[in-house]
């Protein structure tokens, strides 16, 4: 016997029609948890596909132009794997925030991030205002490097 409560699945339209006072209720958290788990799994599958593509390109035959083209394709695939692999910890962090009750709230201001933003980017950690402020500060930090 399980103590967990069944939470009905909802769609985006239902999610967006909910009263603002219901922000990050159990149904919304369940919706985003499922979305995060699904997107994370799809990301891992895509990375595996890219790795398979790299193995297929492991042919050293051909003329110099063919080899150069393969090397460029491999560089592109490695960059893509690197970029996508960096997203995995963000998905893990978002799932942890769901578990600890902080998902959907800005890590800087504790204000709601908003359903629209989370639908577009479920791994978002900051509200739009906090993200804009962060991006405005970033060039200042880079100048000193």
Buried (B, 14 or more C-beta within 10 A) or exposed (E): EEEEEEBEEBEEEEBEEBEEEEBBBEBBBBBBBEBBEEBBEEBBEEBEEBEEBBEEEEEEEEEEEEEEEBEEBBEEBEEBBEEBEEBEEBBEEBBEBBEEEBBBBBBBEEEBBBBEBBBEEBBBBBBEEBBEBEEEEEEEEEEEE
